Amino acid sequence: MRKKRKQQLNSLFPITVEKLEQLMNERFENNPDLSISTYEHQDKKIAVFFIGYLIQSDKVENFLVKPLLESKKEWTNNLILNEIPIGSGQETKLLDDILEGLIIGEVFVYIENEDSAINYLLPKKEKRSLAKAETESVVIGPQVAFTESMVTNLNLIRWGLRSTDLVLEKIMVGKRTPREVRLVYLKSIANETDINTMRQRLQEVEVDAVEDSNVLMQYIEDSSTSIFPQFYSTELPDRAVYSLTNGRIAVLVENSPTAIIAPTTFFNFFESTEDLYMRWNAGSFLRLLRFIAMFISVTLTPMYVAAVTFHYEIIPTQLLISIGQSRAGVPFPPIFEALFLELMIELLREAGARLPTKVGQTIGIVGGVVIGTAAVQAGITSNILIIFITISALASFTAPSYLMGTSIRVLRFPMIILAGILGIIGIMFGICFMLIHLLKLTSLGRPYLSPIYPLRLEDFNKVLFRLPQNYQWKRFTSFRPKDLTRFSKNKAAEKKDIDE
């Protein structure tokens, strides 16, 4: 009975204009934004209906309604499609298609007693202008960032990759609120298995709505329980273009200012596009500095807690005297002291991020100075520990990826607890547990710790350090691109003067 009723509802035309208006109002709960206008022309009733704030009303008025009423022709659907070309008009017969079209900015024209309605896609899309990246700020290189407009983001990709080889597959994700998702890759380079895997995961997402690309990323990741992100989220078009030329895949989501890059390794999260634009030796130095900073951020404070709690013998005598003097009036054990300061740092950081820019900067600087000074004077913590906590906090900011930086910040807390309970043995246990977890992780089925595991020495110069561009003639082999060669190695080595 329900299936028969659904078929009756979908078999909408022909229908009277009055009945059509009544049906539309019922389905949209008498929404005042639904505009249904009825006109008399050549003894026929013509209905034009749309949702006002979703369409370009000036185009509807000047290029659709006005020609319809001013002409003395007896309009039919075919005649309208041929003589009023304001867009890719189509005929629609199903009620469900009309309801879905109205909410994405389509305008419908129905001539009474015709067996279908005509729809024109005339959406009015609100979008912000291009601006600098906020979470991935760079000093050297392109400054423009993605926006919430899919059209703008596709244009940015197209400007960066002027190639007919670029594929932009369209996939709709979401049941109640379908959202446009684009699967972007270079057909002659990207691995076919990776493309099929990503396409399948996107098509199998069964949710009501996808709010943002970072939400979609959590649905399609290999391991949803891991603290480490398995796909890279970027708001830089040049980073997306660079990834595509190296055989990786990008996913763009409508109304999201970030793109998903896959597959990704753990080391990709410490790369910056600035590394490409700098001299190779400076870029290598900065990349290695980020890896060292990550290790410092995770282990420095736990090492202090372990040393002060269990392992006094590893501390130099002069430093041990200073630590003893600074902790003489502190009533708490080192583990509570460290957790308290780490929590204060995170509170200041979160408050600074949520407040307006100028106020947030003031809160971060003044709050840190005031709380740190007051805590030392009150005997709650030692001044030496404040130095270690500050270095750890600064080190966590060096990660170009905000998602990876957040993961590192969270990891410090269990590491401090393990150090306070088991000392250096606890720290080693935490590091070994992280390594085992990273070894098990994959990104789109590819090893997360590549090229260290599995070992591929030829890929080291693409993740751990950089060689001059003349030596970067091969793509990252761990992702198994169709075409491994970026350019001819022999021709790149030739240097010809103008007189040769």
BELGI-V879898 format. One record per residue. N is the residue number from 1. SS is DSSP state (helix for helix, strand for strand, loop for the rest). OMEGA is omega as a letter, one per 40 degrees, with the letter a starting at -180 (* if undefined). NEAR is the number of other C-alpha atoms within 8 Angstrom. Layout:
BEGIN
N_SS_OMEGA_NEAR + N_SS_OMEGA_NEAR
END
This chain:
BEGIN
1_loop_i_4 + 2_helix_i_5 + 3_helix_i_6 + 4_helix_i_7 + 5_helix_i_8 + 6_helix_i_8 + 7_helix_i_8 + 8_helix_i_8 + 9_helix_a_8 + 10_helix_i_10 + 11_loop_a_9 + 12_loop_a_10 + 13_loop_e_9 + 14_loop_a_9 + 15_loop_i_10 + 16_loop_a_8 + 17_helix_i_12 + 18_helix_i_6 + 19_helix_i_8 + 20_helix_i_9 + 21_helix_i_9 + 22_helix_a_8 + 23_helix_i_8 + 24_helix_i_8 + 25_helix_i_11 + 26_helix_a_8 + 27_helix_i_7 + 28_loop_i_8 + 29_loop_i_6 + 30_loop_i_8 + 31_loop_a_7 + 32_loop_a_5 + 33_loop_i_7 + 34_strand_a_12 + 35_strand_i_9 + 36_strand_a_9 + 37_strand_a_7 + 38_strand_a_9 + 39_strand_i_8 + 40_strand_a_8 + 41_strand_i_9 + 42_loop_i_7 + 43_loop_i_5 + 44_strand_i_8 + 45_strand_i_11 + 46_strand_i_13 + 47_strand_i_14 + 48_strand_a_11 + 49_strand_a_11 + 50_strand_i_13 + 51_strand_a_12 + 52_helix_a_9 + 53_helix_a_6 + 54_helix_a_11 + 55_strand_i_13 + 56_loop_a_9 + 57_helix_a_7 + 58_helix_i_6 + 59_helix_i_9 + 60_helix_a_10 + 61_helix_a_9 + 62_helix_a_9 + 63_helix_i_10 + 64_helix_a_11 + 65_helix_a_9 + 66_helix_i_9 + 67_helix_i_10 + 68_helix_a_8 + 69_helix_a_9 + 70_helix_a_6 + 71_loop_i_6 + 72_loop_i_6 + 73_loop_i_5 + 74_loop_a_6 + 75_loop_i_8 + 76_loop_a_8 + 77_helix_a_12 + 78_helix_a_6 + 79_helix_i_8 + 80_helix_a_9 + 81_helix_a_11 + 82_helix_a_7 + 83_helix_i_6 + 84_loop_a_9 + 85_loop_i_8 + 86_loop_i_8 + 87_loop_i_7 + 88_loop_a_7 + 89_loop_a_11 + 90_strand_i_8 + 91_strand_a_9 + 92_strand_a_10 + 93_loop_a_12 + 94_loop_i_9 + 95_helix_a_10 + 96_helix_i_7 + 97_helix_i_9 + 98_helix_a_10 + 99_helix_i_8 + 100_helix_i_8 + 101_helix_a_10 + 102_helix_a_11 + 103_loop_i_9 + 104_loop_i_8 + 105_loop_i_14 + 106_strand_i_14 + 107_strand_a_15 + 108_strand_i_13 + 109_strand_i_11 + 110_strand_i_12 + 111_strand_a_13 + 112_loop_i_12 + 113_loop_i_8 + 114_loop_a_12 + 115_loop_i_7 + 116_loop_i_11 + 117_strand_i_13 + 118_strand_i_13 + 119_strand_i_12 + 120_strand_i_12 + 121_strand_a_10 + 122_loop_a_11 + 123_strand_i_10 + 124_loop_a_9 + 125_loop_i_6 + 126_loop_i_4 + 127_loop_i_7 + 128_loop_a_6 + 129_loop_i_5 + 130_loop_a_8 + 131_loop_i_7 + 132_strand_i_8 + 133_loop_a_13 + 134_loop_a_5 + 135_loop_i_7 + 136_loop_a_11 + 137_loop_a_8 + 138_loop_i_9 + 139_loop_a_5 + 140_loop_i_7 + 141_loop_a_8 + 142_loop_a_5 + 143_loop_a_10 + 144_strand_a_10 + 145_strand_i_12 + 146_loop_i_14 + 147_loop_i_15 + 148_loop_a_11 + 149_loop_i_12 + 150_helix_a_12 + 151_helix_i_6 + 152_helix_a_9 + 153_helix_i_13 + 154_helix_i_8 + 155_helix_i_8 + 156_helix_i_10 + 157_helix_a_11 + 158_helix_i_9 + 159_helix_i_7 + 160_helix_a_9 + 161_loop_i_8 + 162_loop_a_6 + 163_loop_i_6 + 164_loop_i_5 + 165_loop_a_7 + 166_strand_a_10 + 167_strand_i_10 + 168_strand_a_8 + 169_strand_a_7 + 170_strand_i_8 + 171_strand_i_10 + 172_strand_a_9 + 173_strand_i_15 + 174_loop_a_13 + 175_loop_a_9 + 176_loop_i_6 + 177_strand_a_8 + 178_loop_a_10 + 179_strand_a_11 + 180_strand_i_10 + 181_strand_i_12 + 182_strand_i_11 + 183_strand_a_14 + 184_strand_i_13 + 185_strand_i_14 + 186_strand_a_12 + 187_loop_a_8 + 188_loop_a_7 + 189_loop_a_12 + 190_loop_i_16 + 191_loop_a_12 + 192_helix_i_6 + 193_helix_i_6 + 194_helix_i_11 + 195_helix_a_11 + 196_helix_i_8 + 197_helix_i_9 + 198_helix_i_9 + 199_helix_a_9 + 200_helix_a_8 + 201_helix_i_9 + 202_helix_a_10 + 203_helix_a_9 + 204_loop_i_6 + 205_loop_a_10 + 206_loop_i_7 + 207_loop_i_8 + 208_loop_a_9 + 209_strand_i_11 + 210_loop_a_12 + 211_loop_a_6 + 212_loop_i_10 + 213_helix_i_13 + 214_helix_i_9 + 215_helix_i_9 + 216_helix_a_10 + 217_helix_a_10 + 218_helix_i_8 + 219_helix_a_8 + 220_helix_i_9 + 221_loop_i_11 + 222_loop_a_10 + 223_loop_a_8 + 224_loop_a_7 + 225_loop_a_4 + 226_loop_i_6 + 227_loop_a_5 + 228_loop_i_6 + 229_loop_a_8 + 230_loop_i_14 + 231_loop_a_12 + 232_strand_i_12 + 233_strand_a_10 + 234_strand_i_13 + 235_loop_a_12 + 236_strand_i_13 + 237_helix_a_14 + 238_helix_i_9 + 239_helix_i_9 + 240_helix_i_13 + 241_helix_i_11 + 242_helix_i_8 + 243_helix_i_12 + 244_helix_i_14 + 245_helix_i_9 + 246_loop_i_11 + 247_loop_i_15 + 248_loop_a_15 + 249_strand_i_15 + 250_strand_i_14 + 251_strand_i_11 + 252_strand_a_15 + 253_strand_i_14 + 254_loop_i_11 + 255_loop_i_9 + 256_loop_a_13 + 257_loop_i_10 + 258_loop_i_14 + 259_strand_i_14 + 260_strand_i_14 + 261_strand_a_15 + 262_strand_e_11 + 263_loop_a_14 + 264_loop_i_11 + 265_loop_i_12 + 266_helix_a_10 + 267_helix_i_9 + 268_helix_a_9 + 269_helix_i_11 + 270_helix_i_12 + 271_loop_i_10 + 272_loop_i_7 + 273_loop_i_10 + 274_helix_i_11 + 275_helix_i_14 + 276_helix_a_9 + 277_helix_i_8 + 278_loop_i_9 + 279_loop_a_9 + 280_helix_a_12 + 281_helix_i_8 + 282_helix_i_9 + 283_helix_i_14 + 284_helix_i_13 + 285_helix_a_9 + 286_helix_i_9 + 287_helix_i_13 + 288_helix_i_10 + 289_helix_i_8 + 290_helix_i_12 + 291_helix_i_9 + 292_helix_a_8 + 293_helix_i_11 + 294_helix_i_13 + 295_helix_i_9 + 296_helix_a_10 + 297_helix_a_17 + 298_helix_a_14 + 299_helix_a_11 + 300_helix_a_11 + 301_helix_i_15 + 302_helix_i_16 + 303_helix_i_11 + 304_helix_a_10 + 305_helix_a_15 + 306_helix_a_14 + 307_helix_a_13 + 308_helix_a_9 + 309_helix_a_11 + 310_loop_a_7 + 311_loop_i_10 + 312_helix_a_9 + 313_helix_a_5 + 314_helix_a_6 + 315_loop_i_9 + 316_loop_a_7 + 317_helix_a_6 + 318_helix_i_6 + 319_helix_i_8 + 320_helix_i_10 + 321_helix_i_8 + 322_helix_i_8 + 323_helix_i_10 + 324_helix_i_8 + 325_helix_a_7 + 326_helix_a_11 + 327_loop_a_9 + 328_loop_a_6 + 329_loop_a_7 + 330_loop_a_11 + 331_loop_a_6 + 332_loop_i_7 + 333_loop_a_8 + 334_helix_a_10 + 335_helix_i_11 + 336_helix_i_8 + 337_helix_a_11 + 338_helix_i_13 + 339_helix_i_10 + 340_helix_a_8 + 341_helix_i_10 + 342_helix_i_10 + 343_helix_i_8 + 344_helix_i_8 + 345_helix_a_10 + 346_helix_i_8 + 347_helix_i_8 + 348_helix_a_12 + 349_helix_a_9 + 350_helix_i_8 + 351_helix_i_11 + 352_helix_a_14 + 353_helix_a_9 + 354_helix_a_7 + 355_loop_i_8 + 356_loop_a_8 + 357_helix_a_8 + 358_helix_i_6 + 359_helix_a_9 + 360_helix_i_13 + 361_helix_i_9 + 362_helix_i_9 + 363_helix_a_12 + 364_helix_a_12 + 365_helix_a_8 + 366_helix_a_8 + 367_helix_i_10 + 368_helix_a_11 + 369_helix_a_8 + 370_helix_a_8 + 371_helix_i_8 + 372_helix_i_9 + 373_helix_a_8 + 374_helix_a_8 + 375_helix_i_10 + 376_helix_a_11 + 377_helix_i_7 + 378_loop_i_7 + 379_loop_i_10 + 380_loop_a_12 + 381_loop_i_12 + 382_loop_a_12 + 383_helix_i_8 + 384_helix_i_8 + 385_helix_i_11 + 386_helix_i_11 + 387_helix_i_8 + 388_helix_i_11 + 389_helix_a_12 + 390_helix_i_8 + 391_helix_i_9 + 392_helix_i_13 + 393_helix_i_10 + 394_helix_a_9 + 395_helix_a_12 + 396_helix_i_13 + 397_loop_a_8 + 398_loop_i_10 + 399_loop_i_12 + 400_loop_a_11 + 401_loop_i_13 + 402_helix_a_9 + 403_helix_i_7 + 404_helix_i_11 + 405_helix_i_13 + 406_helix_i_8 + 407_helix_i_10 + 408_helix_i_12 + 409_helix_a_11 + 410_helix_a_8 + 411_helix_a_9 + 412_helix_a_13 + 413_helix_i_10 + 414_helix_i_8 + 415_helix_i_14 + 416_helix_i_14 + 417_helix_i_10 + 418_helix_i_13 + 419_helix_a_17 + 420_helix_a_13 + 421_helix_a_7 + 422_helix_a_10 + 423_loop_a_15 + 424_helix_i_10 + 425_helix_i_8 + 426_helix_i_12 + 427_helix_i_15 + 428_helix_i_8 + 429_helix_i_8 + 430_helix_i_10 + 431_helix_i_8 + 432_helix_i_8 + 433_helix_i_8 + 434_helix_a_8 + 435_helix_i_8 + 436_helix_i_8 + 437_helix_i_8 + 438_helix_i_9 + 439_helix_a_10 + 440_helix_a_8 + 441_loop_i_11 + 442_strand_i_11 + 443_strand_a_15 + 444_loop_i_11 + 445_loop_i_7 + 446_strand_a_9 + 447_strand_a_13 + 448_loop_a_14 + 449_loop_i_13 + 450_loop_e_12 + 451_loop_i_11 + 452_loop_i_8 + 453_loop_e_9 + 454_loop_a_8 + 455_loop_i_7 + 456_loop_a_11 + 457_helix_a_7 + 458_helix_a_5 + 459_helix_a_11 + 460_helix_a_10 + 461_helix_i_9 + 462_helix_a_9 + 463_helix_a_10 + 464_loop_i_10 + 465_loop_a_12 + 466_loop_i_11 + 467_loop_i_11 + 468_loop_a_8 + 469_helix_a_7 + 470_helix_a_8 + 471_helix_a_7 + 472_loop_a_9 + 473_loop_i_11 + 474_strand_i_9 + 475_loop_a_12 + 476_loop_a_11 + 477_helix_a_9 + 478_helix_i_9 + 479_helix_i_10 + 480_loop_i_8 + 481_loop_i_14 + 482_loop_a_9 + 483_loop_a_8 + 484_loop_a_11 + 485_strand_i_8 + 486_loop_i_9 + 487_loop_a_7 + 488_loop_a_8 + 489_helix_a_9 + 490_helix_a_6 + 491_helix_i_6 + 492_helix_a_9 + 493_helix_a_7 + 494_loop_i_6 + 495_loop_a_5 + 496_loop_i_5 + 497_loop_a_5 + 498_loop_a_4 + 499_loop_a_3 + 500_loop_*_4
END
